[in-house]
Every structure is written in C-alpha cells, then in structure tokens.
Amino acid sequence: MAPVGPIRAAGGVVWRPGPRGGVEVCLVHRPRYDDWSLPKGKLHAREHPLVAAVREVEEETGIRARPQVRLPSTRYRRGTQPKVVEYWSMRTLSAARFSPNSEVDRLRWLAPEAAARAVTYPHDASVLRHFASLPAITAVVALVRHALAGKRGAWSGPDSARPLDQAGRAQARALATVLAQVAPELVCSASARRCAQTIEPLAARLDLPIEVESAFDEPKPGQDTVDVATGAAARLSELATERDAIVVCSQGKVIPPALAHLSGLGSAKAWTTPKGTGWLLAFAGTHLAGADRLIV
C-alpha cells in the first residue's frame, strides 16, 4: 500500500487595528473539540494553500482578509495521520455578520500576546508569537514573472510583441485565482506583451485596468543592468507607499537583481523566478519585511 500523505490545511492569523492602538487577532471556538484556535481548514483537491487559507477564514469567521506574510507551518498528528497547516498573517478587509454554526460557535478578538495565552494548543501559540514579532505590515506586492511564451528564436516579430503560448495562457488563468486573494487595488505590467497577457485574466476578473510601468522592463541594449534593477526596486518600494495591495508582472532579468537589491540579502541567484511564478512581498513602509515564493 502506498504511504498516505499528510492532511493538508491552511488558515490565518487574522488581525485588525485595536481600539486603543496595536492590533487584535481573531480566535475561533470549535464546539466539537471545545477548543480555541486559529481559523483554518482542509484544502480542497488541487487547491492552492493560499486560496484555501483565505476561503477557510471567510467560511469560519465571515471575514474577508488579505494575506500578507507567510507564518511558520504547524505539524502534528490527527489520530494516526500527520497534519500540516500553512498560515499567513491576514489583514481584515471586510466582515459579514458572524453566524454561529456547528463548526465555529464563537469568535474572540484579543491582543496577540493574550491570544497566545488563550489558545488551546502550543503550536497555535507559537504561530501567534511569531506574528507578534513582525513589524507592522503596511502593503503587499505580488511580483510575478510572465508566463510561458514559446522560444524567443521561434518568434519572427519584435520580442516585445511575443505572446504567451498555450501553456502560458493556462498559467495566467491559474495565477489569476491565486493573485485575486491579495485583493489588489492596482495591477501593473512591464511593457512586453507577454507580461500584460499574464495578468489579463486577473485584471478582467477584478475589472481593473492594467497600468504599463516601463520601470519593470528588461534592460535594453546599452542600458546598465544594475541601474535597471535599482530602478525597479525603487519603484516597488514607491508603489508600496501608494497602495495597500499591488500586483506587478515583470521579466526574468529584472526580478532577481531587483529583489536582491531590495532585500539586501543574497545574490540575484537566490531570487531566481521561473516563468509563471512570483513572490508575495510584504512591506513595512518602504522596507521589505517578508518575501514568500508563489508557485501555482
């Protein structure tokens, strides 16, 4: 018999501004277990964990929330089977009236330190303590590389006009589902056609225009690659001060050096970004406070 994989689940540390400064986080009470825990739930078949986390939070609490920083995953056993739960910090966007049900019958809003004492399980307390150690996140930027667009040598027109291929269009549709969870207020693209096409399904889904930003274009002949990377990094920081959530589609020669510059950590190689993937970047002001790889 093939080994059974772990139960996979996802959830969030959902926060809102506190009435006297600071923040409050949401805990849920489950009558079946008579416990206090973080909102979470199992992934559907082939569901991305980030999508599951946002969905489960809304289903359990009525709160629509924006994921910001990936938090430590928890691992424990549910009966004889291992279970892995992936968590993100999530900023409350809107809340419907909470309706108690058989799964969750009560909510509590507490300061993070008090919540860490109130939860039933030590692994939840550990996640909350990590959350409490983070700087205040002010914006998120989902930075993605364009999807597959065939081979450059097989395209006879200008490279900037090279379109996505069939596989790339499928990647773009899958990306739209994941990127929509960020609830972006602005969608930006480098000038290349394949970049705009990568985020067209997202823009259509959210009824947002695509803003073309040449700051995210690959270096042109004669341009200094370091100057292009630092310019892209500066524009990312600037956008993070203008909006709470942004999606940017750029190119493979821009993203790694820009993130190496922005983070001050590692070489560009550490930030290699395959086509159709990206990063969820969390900013505290203009400071990059977190970077989570997005693989669809």
KAKA-V509866 format. One record per backbone hydrogen bond with DSSP energy under -0.5 kcal/mol. CO is the residue of the C=O (numbers start at 0). NH is the residue of the N-H. Records with the same first field share a line. If there is no record, write none. Layout:
# KAKA-V509866
CO = NH ; NH
This chain:
# KAKA-V509866
6 = 83
7 = 42
8 = 85
9 = 40
10 = 87
11 = 13
12 = 89
13 = 25
14 = 91
15 = 23
17 = 20
20 = 19
21 = 17
23 = 15
24 = 109
26 = 107
27 = 29 ; 36
28 = 30 ; 104 ; 105
29 = 32 ; 33 ; 34
34 = 29
35 = 119 ; 120
36 = 27
38 = 11
40 = 9
43 = 46
47 = 51
48 = 52
49 = 53
50 = 54
51 = 55
52 = 56
53 = 57
54 = 58
55 = 59
56 = 60 ; 62
57 = 61
61 = 95
62 = 64
63 = 92 ; 93
64 = 66
65 = 90
68 = 88
70 = 86
73 = 84
75 = 82
76 = 78
77 = 80
80 = 77
81 = 6
82 = 75
83 = 8
84 = 73
85 = 10
86 = 70
87 = 12
88 = 67
89 = 14
90 = 65
93 = 63
97 = 99
103 = 100
105 = 28
107 = 26 ; 109
109 = 24
110 = 114
111 = 115
112 = 116
113 = 117
114 = 118
120 = 123 ; 124
121 = 125
122 = 126
123 = 127
124 = 128
125 = 129
126 = 130
127 = 131
128 = 132
129 = 132
130 = 133
138 = 282
139 = 245
140 = 142 ; 280
141 = 143 ; 247
142 = 278
143 = 249
144 = 275
145 = 275
147 = 164
149 = 148
150 = 153
151 = 154
153 = 155
157 = 160
158 = 161
159 = 192
161 = 193
164 = 168
165 = 169
166 = 170
167 = 171
168 = 172
169 = 173
170 = 174
171 = 175
172 = 176
173 = 177
174 = 178
175 = 179
177 = 180
178 = 181
179 = 182
185 = 246
186 = 210
187 = 248
188 = 212
191 = 194 ; 195
192 = 196
193 = 197
194 = 198
195 = 198 ; 199
196 = 200
198 = 202
199 = 203
200 = 204
201 = 205
202 = 206 ; 207
208 = 186 ; 210
209 = 211
210 = 188
211 = 213
212 = 215
213 = 216
215 = 250
219 = 222
223 = 227
224 = 228
225 = 229
226 = 230
227 = 231
228 = 232
229 = 233
230 = 234
231 = 235
232 = 236
233 = 237
234 = 238
235 = 239
236 = 240
237 = 240 ; 241
238 = 241 ; 242
243 = 139
244 = 184 ; 185
245 = 141
246 = 187
247 = 143 ; 249
248 = 189
249 = 145
250 = 253 ; 254
251 = 255
253 = 257
254 = 258
255 = 259
256 = 260
257 = 261
258 = 262
259 = 263
266 = 269
267 = 270
268 = 271
273 = 276
276 = 144
277 = 293
278 = 142 ; 280
279 = 291
280 = 140
281 = 288 ; 289
282 = 137 ; 138 ; 284
283 = 286
286 = 283 ; 288
289 = 281
291 = 279
292 = 294
293 = 277
